[in-house]
Amino acid sequence: MITVAIAEDHQSLIDGIDLLLKYEEEISIIGKANDGEELLAIVRRKQPKVVLMDIRMPKIDGIAATKIIKKELPHTKIIAFSMFDQEDAVRQMVAAGASGYLLKNSPLEEVLTAIQEVMKGNTYYDATIDPSFFSDKAEQRVKKQVLSKSEREILTLIGQGKTSSEIAAIRFNSISTVETHRKNIIRKLGLQGKGELLRYAIEKKYDF
């Protein structure tokens, strides 16, 4: 069971995430907080495996809270929420130990994908974010990391000439989720667009 705590000062977003995850058998939301101080109390008491962390929160912000949590509970995975105007904060969140981040205007289903990926030991970054948001060190780490199992499977299907809609049907994903994986693969491998991705997938001929 993946236990999750949510820290977000907008209750409507907490409610949306709660509704998304409540029917997932593998996930249990064990705590919700509207500020960093309340979150730390929940994390220390219940020790969730994943924390969905707002960056801008009252009392203790997400950057400070992330540093504290990673120091006390280093195995806890943290996924940050960000807005487009928070590049500096995002870079600091990555440096503080966040396993990834999502934009608040991303589809909520991305939250589920991010949770699943960080629990596999991977990082997960919103595909619409410009890589220049990262510090040089963080960006290098993202480019060097090995593709996740889901990304390798999708790469195999791309190499077989499958379209995003066909891959979505095969994997029981939405097309937007497949497109997000495509963008993540392109970024991690340092490729230039879909043409290079297709050539890479054909040449590598991944087998599973």
C-alpha positions, 0 to 999 in steps of 0.5 A: 500500500502506498500511503500518501499525505497531501500538503496544499493551502488550496482546499479545492486542489486537495479535494480534487486529488482526494477524489482522484485517488480514493478509488485506487486500491494501491493508494491510501491518503492518510493525511491532509494539511493546509500549512507546513507546520500541520504537515510535519506533524502528520508526517512525523506521526504517520510516516507516509511513503509519499508527500504531495507538497505545495511549495508556497504554504503558510507557517513553513514553506514547502522548501523548508518542509522538504529539507526537514522531512528528507533529513528525518525520513530520507526514504519518504518521496516528495512530489512538489507542486509549482506554478509557472512563476516559481522557477527558483522555488522549483530548483530549490525543491529539487535541491532539497530532495524532491523526487519530482514536481508537477504544475498545478494546472496539469491534469490530475491524472498526472498525480497518480502517474507521478506517485507510481513513478517515484515509488519505483525509485524514479523521478517524475517531472511535468513534461510541459516544464522547460528543462532550464528551470532546473539547476545545472546539477539537477538537469544533468541528473535528470538527463542521465537517469535510466528510463522507467519501466513504463517509459521503456515499454512505451519506447518499445511500442514507438519502435514498432511504429505504434501511434500515441492512440494505439499505445494508449489503447494497448496500455489502457492509458489516456492519450495525454498520459502517453504523450507525457511519457513521450516528452519525458523520454525525449527530455531524458535522452536529450533527443530533438523531437519525435523524429529522433525519438522514433529513430532511437526507438527503432535502433535500440529495439528494446525487448521485454 
